[in-house]
Every structure is written in C-alpha cells, then in structure tokens.
Amino acid sequence: MDDMHEQQSSKPAFLDAARAMKSFRLIAVGGAVNQDPGHPQLPPIVLSAKCSSQDLSWSRNLTSAESIATMLVGPIAALVCAMLADNEDDDVETFPNNETLATLTSMTYTALDPRQSIFAGRVVTLVAIPLGPNGKLLLEDALRWEREGEHSIENVASNEILSRTAQSVSEIGSVLALRARVEEQSQAVLNELAAAHTLMMDRENRIAEALEKARANGNEPRAVVVLYQQTHGLGDLEPSEAALRSFESDDAVYNMRLGLAKVGVSSIEARTYNSKMNISDRLADALPIQERSMAPDAVIVVPRGHVFESDTARIRMLNEYMKDAAYNARWLTTDALPTLFANPSLFDNIDNSSLDLYRPYKLTTAEEKSAWKAASVGGVPPAFKFDKNGSFRTTADVPKRTSSRRQGGAPAPEFIGGIQKTRKTATTKKPPRDLEAELKPEGTWNLPALQKIRGEFQDEVDRSIAATNSGTEYQIKWGGENKQVKCAF
C-alpha cells in the first residue's frame, strides 16, 4: 500500500484537482451499510467509472431539463445508482425501486458537494486516476480522498489493487435501467425535476443563512434535530393512514427546519433517504466540525401520527441510532416544536418535564427501578419505558386502521416499529435483528432466546423444503441484510 497516502487530500481539494484532469477513472469504495459495532467488518463495494472534468461540474448548474438529464445519464449518477441498488437489494443489477429520479438527482448533487462525505448512503473513499493518451492508467499521478475519523472505512486497499478489482458501472443492470428511465421521461417531467431541485437548493441555502445569522447573533449550538418520517411501506397503507404518519408537506418540513435554524439549532430530514442509511454518518457530515460531537445526542422528531412500538424489547429491531435515542428518551413528536420555539432555552434541556407530553419514551425513574427490584422480577430494570398513558399511536392500533386494504385472504401485515412488513412473496425481507442484544441481553447467553431463534430458522428450513417440493424457489431469510447477519452469526 505504498501509494495509499502519497497524494491524499481533502474532498474540496480532491474535486478541484480531479476537475483539472482531462480524462480519468473515478473509483468509489463504499463502506458496508448498517455495520454493527463490534462485529467483523463487511467487505466494501468497489465501483469505477470513466469521467471527464465536466462530469464533476454538473452539480453547479441543474436548472434545466437538459442539465438534469445529462447528469443522470453520466458516470457520477451511475456510481450513485449502483451503490443505492447494493444498499437496498444487495444486488447492483437491480434498479433501486424505492428511489425516484428526484432522489437520484439529490444524491448525485450531494456526492459532488465538497462539504459532504456520504455517497449514496455509504461512507466512501474516492480515487481519481488520470488516463494517458492511449487510455493507460497513470497510477503515479492518482489522487485519493479518504474520510477521516471514526466513520472512515478501515484498511482500504492500495490504488493499484482498487484499479484491478473495481467493477465498472458502464454495463451494470441498475445503471442501464436508470438511463432507460431518463430517456423515456418527457421534457415536462425533466423541467419539473429541475424546478424542484432548484427550489430544494434555494431552501437549503436559506436554512444555512438563518443558522449562520443565529450564530452571529450569539446563539450557541444548542441541539441537533433529525426530522424522521417512515417511508418504507407507506404505499401499502390507506391514504388517510399514510397521511397520519407523514409530515404535512415539503413546505411544512422546510418551515420546521427554518424555524430551528433561526434559534440556532441544526437539523437534517431523514424522510427522503434510503432506509438503510446510517443517520449518525449523515449527521457527522451535515454538521459544522465544531458541532459534530453533538450528533450522538440528537433529538428525533416524528409526525404526530407516527406509529410507535410500545414493547420496548422490540425497540432493538430499530437501527442503532434510533434505538439509542429511545433509550435516552430523545424522541419527540412535532407537537413539541411550538413549545420549543416559544422557549428556545429548552433545547439546552431536552429532558425537561415540560416536554414529557410529547415524549413517547421516558427514562425509568429511581422509584420505578426500586419497585422493580422490590417485586423480585429479576434481571436488570429497563432503562426506559413507553408512555402508555399518552396519546401516542402504537403498533397495536395499526391493524384496525389498515384492515380494509386486505382482501381475498391476503396475509396480515407484521409491524416492527410501526413499519408494515407484509409477506407477499417468498423474497420479502424480514426486519433487521440485533443478534447480540437478542441472544445475550445481559452479557451471557440466554437459553430461551437461543431456542426461539432455533425454532425460527427451523421454520425457514421447512419453508425451503416445501418450496423445493412444489417446484418453486425459496431463499432462506436471515432476518436482515444477508451478508451482515451471516457475519454476525
């Protein structure tokens, strides 16, 4: 790995130097999604595309249908699309169906933003290798950018090894599907996409200006807010139910973020991004350097109609960041915002009891822990609890509200953290699982938990045998992203 750090630079310097190249091969190394701390690291995905300086400049002028279309059929969007396909389906040949052209436009723009380290939901390392007149890779002049800090990818191979092992995106199925989709779009659709992107960037700039003004007026960084909305499975719900779980509109989200910025609070919205994206990574990139230490203590704000998991044991099935927020009672509904805006000092004290009315998960009090021990329940008292006396909607409410969607004996949906998981086909995925917490909840092996998971996987084996006997194909469900759960086992 002699060349690993020879010409390593910051991302702004890397992009500027790459733009100065006439022609080069760009290699993107994407870290594994949903990597659990303490587990062996999963192998990264390594993709490459032939680029020109113009390919790194489209993000500066995305105001017309032509510019949008040109960027979406270009190599950067191809790299983004292939990584999104790998994020979602574990198959770069399949177009990421949960993503729209608007999302791909936004993510490609973000990939070329010198301030952002996330690339299509992945921590990334970028390498630009110039091409000689005969197309030969000039490895001695290669540039490399690696994200620094705890979220970086460990042990990335040398530039020379990456150049030999990278998969070209030019003929990947997901990329070909993207280009076909762009070509079939009408001028009107692309113009609408360009207008939406222009509006989005204008709003982002206004939020940044408001936050900068608040800082200049002496407002110290108070808190960080993640505006989170369920996206997966909303299309399977009745429109009225989907509306309850959603923010009112794009305008409403913008007004919330602008209001937060005016009182000195940084925010991101996590409703339009891939569900597997690591929120802590996104926060680390979205926040100014001096505020990144606040990321682990961010507050998650959800629509008032969000569906909560009242069984705290099942909270472990959420991603790590959201689970930690529940453990620390840092979930609030949007109904809390008027109170916070009226008294911004509460952002310095999110645990204040005046916000309990909007807090679905509360910390267990010392009295409750003492009562637990006195009752000889056994085990460790829970660190937090769900407020069953509040007006929060729970997973127990949901089937009653969505039953009209199921006809003709369709299977009832399964709800994990308010997300609908209907087993429509043999390839539908199960929710992710935190195996270590599930099997060793107190640091030692739990026999009932081991017996339970053995029974579940025996059921999977039985289903596979039954499918084979009937002449159909069946893929064993590992209970999450296949590579990750296999690695965890």
C-alpha positions in Angstrom: 0.0 0.0 0.0 2.9 2.3 -0.8 0.7 4.8 -2.7 -2.1 5.0 -0.1 -1.2 8.3 1.4 1.1 9.8 -1.2 -1.4 12.2 -2.8 -4.3 12.1 -0.3 -6.2 15.4 0.1 -9.4 16.9 1.5 -12.5 16.5 -0.5 -12.7 20.1 -1.9 -9.0 19.8 -3.0 -9.6 16.4 -4.4 -12.6 17.5 -6.5 -10.7 20.6 -7.7 -7.7 18.6 -8.7 -9.9 15.9 -10.5 -11.7 18.6 -12.4 -8.3 19.8 -13.7 -7.7 16.3 -15.3 -8.9 15.9 -18.9 -9.9 12.3 -18.5 -9.7 10.0 -15.5 -11.1 6.9 -13.9 -13.0 7.5 -10.7 -13.1 4.7 -8.2 -15.7 4.8 -5.4 -15.2 2.5 -2.4 -18.4 2.3 -0.4 -18.4 1.1 3.2 -20.9 -1.5 4.3 -24.4 -0.3 5.3 -25.8 -0.9 8.8 -22.4 -2.1 10.1 -22.9 -3.2 13.7 -20.2 -2.0 16.1 -18.1 -4.9 17.4 -18.8 -7.2 14.5 -16.3 -8.1 11.8 -16.2 -5.5 9.1 -18.1 -6.4 6.0 -16.3 -6.0 2.6 -16.8 -2.7 0.9 -18.2 -2.4 -2.6 -15.7 -1.1 -5.2 -17.0 0.6 -8.4 -15.4 2.6 -11.1 -16.4 4.9 -14.0 -14.6 6.8 -16.7 -15.0 10.5 -16.2 -14.1 13.9 -17.6 -13.8 17.2 -15.8 -17.3 18.2 -17.0 -18.8 15.2 -15.1 -17.8 16.8 -11.8 -19.3 20.2 -12.7 -22.9 19.4 -13.5 -24.0 20.0 -9.9 -23.2 23.7 -10.3 -26.0 24.2 -12.9 -29.0 22.0 -12.5 -31.7 24.4 -13.5 -32.9 22.9 -16.8 -34.2 19.6 -18.2 -31.1 19.2 -20.3 -28.7 19.6 -17.4 -30.7 17.2 -15.2 -30.9 14.6 -18.0 -27.2 14.9 -18.8 -26.1 14.5 -15.1 -28.5 11.5 -14.6 -27.0 9.5 -17.6 -23.5 10.5 -16.5 -20.9 8.4 -14.6 -21.4 10.0 -11.1 -25.1 9.2 -11.1 -24.2 5.7 -12.3 -22.0 5.2 -9.3 -24.7 6.6 -7.0 -27.4 4.3 -8.6 -25.2 1.2 -8.3 -24.5 1.9 -4.6 -28.2 2.5 -3.9 -29.0 -0.8 -5.6 -26.5 -2.5 -3.4 -27.9 -0.7 -0.3 -31.4 -1.8 -0.9 -31.4 -5.1 -2.7 -27.9 -6.4 -2.2 -27.8 -6.7 -6.0 -26.2 -3.9 -8.2 -28.0 -5.4 -11.2 -31.5 -4.4 -9.9 -32.7 -0.8 -10.1 -33.4 0.6 -6.6 -37.2 0.8 -7.0 -37.8 2.7 -3.8 -35.7 5.6 -5.2 -37.0 8.2 -7.6 -35.2 10.3 -10.2 -35.6 13.2 -7.8 -33.8 11.3 -5.1 -31.0 10.2 -7.5 -30.6 13.9 -8.6 -30.3 15.0 -5.0 -27.9 12.2 -4.0 -25.7 12.8 -7.1 -25.6 16.5 -6.2 -24.6 15.6 -2.6 -21.9 13.2 -3.9 -20.3 16.2 -5.6 -20.7 18.5 -2.7 -17.3 19.3 -1.2 -18.8 19.5 2.3 -20.4 16.1 2.2 -18.7 12.7 2.9 -21.6 10.5 2.4 -22.0 9.0 -1.1 -25.4 7.3 -1.8 -25.8 6.5 1.9 -22.3 5.0 2.2 -19.2 6.2 3.8 -16.9 6.4 0.8 -13.2 6.6 -0.3 -12.6 8.2 -3.7 -9.7 7.7 -6.1 -9.1 9.6 -9.4 -6.6 8.0 -11.7 -5.7 10.1 -14.8 -5.8 8.4 -18.2 -2.9 8.8 -20.7 -3.3 9.3 -24.4 -3.7 5.6 -25.0 -6.1 5.1 -22.1 -3.4 3.8 -19.8 -3.9 4.4 -16.1 -1.3 6.8 -14.7 -1.2 5.4 -11.2 1.8 7.5 -10.2 -0.4 10.7 -10.6 -3.5 9.2 -8.8 -5.4 11.3 -6.3 -7.1 9.9 -3.2 -9.6 11.2 -0.7 -10.5 9.2 2.4 -12.9 10.3 5.0 -11.2 10.9 8.3 -12.4 10.0 11.8 -14.3 7.1 13.4 -16.6 6.7 10.4 -13.9 6.1 7.9 -13.5 2.8 6.1 -10.8 0.6 7.6 -8.0 -0.9 5.6 -8.9 0.3 2.1 -6.6 -1.4 -0.5 -4.0 0.5 -2.5 -4.9 2.5 -5.6 -3.2 -0.2 -7.8 -5.3 -3.0 -6.2 -8.5 -1.0 -6.4 -7.9 -0.3 -10.1 -7.7 -4.0 -10.8 -10.6 -5.1 -8.6 -13.2 -2.3 -9.2 -16.4 -3.2 -11.1 -17.1 -0.9 -14.0 -20.6 0.6 -13.8 -21.0 1.0 -17.6 -22.9 -2.3 -18.1 -24.4 -2.8 -14.6 -28.1 -3.6 -14.8 -29.3 -0.9 -12.4 -27.4 1.8 -14.3 -28.8 0.7 -17.7 -32.3 0.8 -16.1 -31.6 4.3 -14.8 -30.5 5.5 -18.3 -33.5 3.9 -19.9 -35.8 5.6 -17.4 -34.2 9.0 -18.0 -34.6 8.6 -21.8 -38.3 7.8 -21.6 -39.1 10.9 -19.5 -40.8 13.8 -21.2 -39.4 17.3 -21.3 -42.1 18.4 -19.0 -41.2 15.8 -16.3 -37.5 16.8 -16.5 -38.3 20.5 -16.3 -40.4 19.8 -13.2 -37.5 17.9 -11.7 -35.1 20.8 -12.4 -37.5 23.2 -10.8 -37.9 21.0 -7.7 -34.2 20.7 -7.4 -33.7 24.5 -7.7 -36.3 25.1 -5.0 -34.6 22.5 -2.8 -31.2 24.1 -3.1 -32.7 27.6 -2.6 -34.3 26.4 0.7 -31.1 24.7 1.8 -29.2 28.0 1.3 -31.9 29.9 3.3 -31.6 27.4 6.2 -27.8 27.7 6.1 -28.1 31.5 6.1 -30.5 31.6 9.0 -28.3 29.3 11.0 -25.2 31.4 10.3 -27.2 34.6 11.3 -28.2 32.9 14.6 -24.6 32.0 15.3 -23.5 35.6 14.5 -26.1 36.9 17.0 -24.6 34.9 19.7 -26.8 31.8 19.7 -24.5 29.0 20.8 -25.2 25.5 19.3 -28.0 24.1 21.4 -29.1 20.8 20.0 -29.4 18.8 16.7 -32.8 17.6 15.4 -33.5 14.8 13.0 -36.9 15.1 11.3 -37.7 11.4 10.7 -40.6 10.0 8.7 -41.4 6.4 7.9 -41.0 5.9 4.1 -41.0 2.1 3.6 -44.4 0.6 3.3 -46.4 3.8 3.2 -47.7 3.0 -0.3 -49.4 -0.2 1.1 -51.5 1.9 3.6 -54.8 3.6 3.2 -54.2 7.3 2.1 -55.6 8.6 5.4 -53.3 6.3 7.4 -50.2 7.2 5.3 -51.1 10.9 5.8 -51.2 10.5 9.6 -47.6 9.0 9.6 -46.2 11.7 7.3 -45.1 15.3 7.7 -47.9 17.6 6.3 -45.9 18.7 3.2 -42.5 19.7 1.9 -43.4 23.3 2.8 -44.1 22.1 6.4 -40.7 20.4 6.6 -38.9 23.4 5.3 -40.7 25.7 7.8 -39.7 23.5 10.7 -36.1 23.4 9.6 -36.0 27.1 9.0 -37.6 27.8 12.4 -35.0 25.5 14.0 -32.2 27.3 12.2 -33.4 30.7 13.4 -33.0 29.6 17.1 -29.5 28.2 16.4 -30.5 24.5 16.0 -29.0 22.4 13.2 -31.3 19.8 11.6 -31.5 17.2 8.9 -34.5 15.5 7.4 -34.3 11.7 7.1 -37.6 11.0 5.2 -36.3 11.0 1.6 -33.2 8.9 2.1 -32.6 5.2 1.8 -33.9 3.4 4.9 -30.5 1.7 5.5 -28.6 4.9 5.6 -26.7 5.5 8.8 -28.2 8.6 10.5 -25.1 9.2 12.6 -23.0 9.3 9.5 -25.3 11.8 7.8 -25.3 13.9 10.9 -21.5 13.9 11.1 -21.3 15.2 7.5 -24.2 17.7 7.8 -22.9 19.4 11.0 -20.1 22.0 11.2 -17.0 20.5 12.6 -17.4 22.2 16.0 -20.9 20.7 16.4 -20.2 17.1 15.4 -19.7 16.0 19.0 -23.5 16.7 19.5 -24.5 14.2 16.8 -24.9 11.2 19.3 -27.4 13.3 21.4 -29.6 14.5 18.5 -33.4 14.6 19.1 -35.6 12.6 16.7 -38.8 14.5 15.8 -41.6 12.5 14.1 -45.0 13.3 12.8 -47.8 13.3 15.4 -49.4 10.2 13.8 -46.2 8.2 13.8 -46.7 4.6 15.0 -44.6 3.6 18.0 -43.5 0.2 19.3 -44.8 0.0 22.8 -42.9 -3.2 23.6 -39.5 -1.8 24.5 -37.9 -5.2 24.0 -38.8 -4.9 20.2 -37.1 -1.5 20.0 -33.9 -3.4 19.5 -35.1 -4.1 15.9 -34.7 -0.4 15.0 -31.4 0.8 13.7 -28.7 1.5 16.3 -29.1 5.3 16.2 -32.8 5.4 16.7 -32.6 2.7 19.4 -30.1 4.8 21.3 -32.4 7.8 21.0 -35.3 5.8 22.5 -33.0 4.5 25.3 -32.2 8.2 26.1 -35.8 9.5 25.8 -34.9 11.7 22.9 -37.9 11.0 20.7 -40.5 13.8 20.4 -43.5 14.5 18.1 -43.9 17.6 16.0 -46.4 18.9 18.6 -43.3 19.7 20.8 -42.0 22.3 18.3 -44.3 25.2 19.2 -43.2 24.9 22.9 -39.6 24.7 21.9 -39.8 27.7 19.6 -41.6 29.7 22.3 -38.8 28.8 24.8 -35.6 28.0 22.9 -33.7 27.5 26.1 -35.5 24.1 26.3 -33.2 22.9 23.5 -30.4 23.1 26.2 -32.6 20.8 28.4 -34.5 18.4 26.3 -35.1 16.2 29.3 -37.2 19.0 30.9 -40.6 17.6 32.1 -42.5 20.3 30.2 -41.8 18.2 27.1 -43.0 14.9 28.5 -46.4 15.4 26.9 -44.7 14.9 23.5 -42.2 12.2 24.6 -43.2 8.6 23.8 -40.3 7.0 25.6 -39.4 8.1 29.1 -36.5 7.3 31.3 -37.2 4.9 34.2 -37.2 6.8 37.4 -35.3 5.7 40.5 -38.6 4.9 42.3 -39.7 2.7 39.4 -36.3 0.8 39.5 -36.7 0.3 43.2 -40.2 -1.0 42.8 -38.9 -3.4 40.1 -36.3 -4.8 42.5 -38.7 -5.0 45.4 -41.1 -7.0 43.2 -38.2 -9.5 42.6 -39.0 -9.5 38.9 -35.4 -10.5 38.2 -33.0 -9.2 35.7 -32.0 -5.6 35.1 -34.7 -2.9 35.4 -35.4 -1.4 32.0 -33.6 1.9 31.3 -36.7 3.4 29.7 -40.4 2.8 29.1 -43.1 3.6 26.7 -45.7 6.2 27.9 -48.9 4.1 27.8 -50.9 6.9 29.3 -50.0 9.3 26.4 -51.9 9.8 23.2 -49.3 8.1 21.1 -50.4 5.7 18.4 -49.0 2.2 18.7 -48.5 -0.9 16.6 -51.5 -2.5 18.3 -53.7 0.2 16.8 -52.5 -0.2 13.2 -54.2 -3.4 12.0 -57.6 -1.9 12.8 -56.8 1.1 10.6 -55.4 -0.9 7.7 -57.6 -3.9 7.6 -59.7 -2.7 4.6 -56.6 -3.0 2.5 -56.5 -6.8 2.9 -58.9 -8.8 0.8 -59.1 -12.3 -0.6 -57.3 -13.9 2.3 -54.1 -11.8 2.0 -51.7 -12.3 4.9 -51.9 -9.9 7.8 -49.0 -7.4 7.9 -46.4 -7.6 10.5 -45.4 -4.4 12.2 -42.0 -3.6 13.5 -41.6 -0.1 14.9 -44.7 1.0 13.0 -43.3 -0.2 9.7 -45.5 -2.6 7.8 -43.9 -5.8 6.6 -46.3 -7.8 4.5 -45.1 -11.2 3.5 -46.3 -11.0 -0.1 -43.8 -13.3 -1.7 -41.0 -15.7 -0.7 -38.4 -12.9 -1.3 -39.8 -10.3 1.1 -37.3 -9.4 3.7 -37.7 -9.7 7.5 -36.9 -6.8 9.7 -33.2 -6.5 10.8 -32.1 -8.0 14.1 -29.6 -7.1 16.8 -28.4 -10.7 17.4 -26.0 -9.8 20.2 -28.6 -7.9 22.2 -31.3 -10.6 21.5 -29.2 -13.7 22.4 -27.0 -12.1 25.1 -29.3 -9.4 26.7 -27.3 -9.3 29.9 -23.9 -10.3 28.5 -24.5 -14.0 28.9 -26.2 -16.5 26.6 -30.0 -16.6 27.1 -31.3 -20.2 26.6 -34.9 -19.3 25.8 -33.7 -16.7 23.2 -31.5 -19.4 21.6 -34.3 -21.9 21.5 -36.6 -19.3 19.9 -34.2 -18.4 17.1 -33.5 -22.1 16.5 -37.3 -22.6 16.0 -37.5 -19.6 13.7 -34.7 -20.9 11.5 -36.1 -24.4 11.5 -39.3 -22.8 10.1 -37.2 -21.3 7.4 -35.7 -24.6 6.5 -39.2 -26.2 6.4 -40.4 -23.5 4.1 -37.4 -24.0 1.8 -38.1 -27.8 1.6 -41.8 -27.2 0.9 -41.0 -24.7 -1.8 -38.5 -27.1 -3.4 -41.0 -30.0 -3.3 -43.6 -27.7 -5.1 -41.1 -26.8 -7.8 -40.6 -23.1 -6.7 -37.5 -21.3 -5.5 -37.2 -20.1 -1.9 -34.4 -18.0 -0.4 -33.6 -18.5 3.3 -34.4 -15.4 5.4 -31.6 -14.5 7.6 -33.7 -11.8 9.4 -31.9 -8.9 7.9 -29.3 -7.9 5.3 -27.9 -11.4 4.3 -24.2 -10.7 4.5 -24.4 -8.8 7.7 -26.5 -11.4 9.6 -24.3 -14.3 8.3 -21.3 -12.3 9.6 -23.0 -11.7 12.9 -23.7 -15.5 13.3 
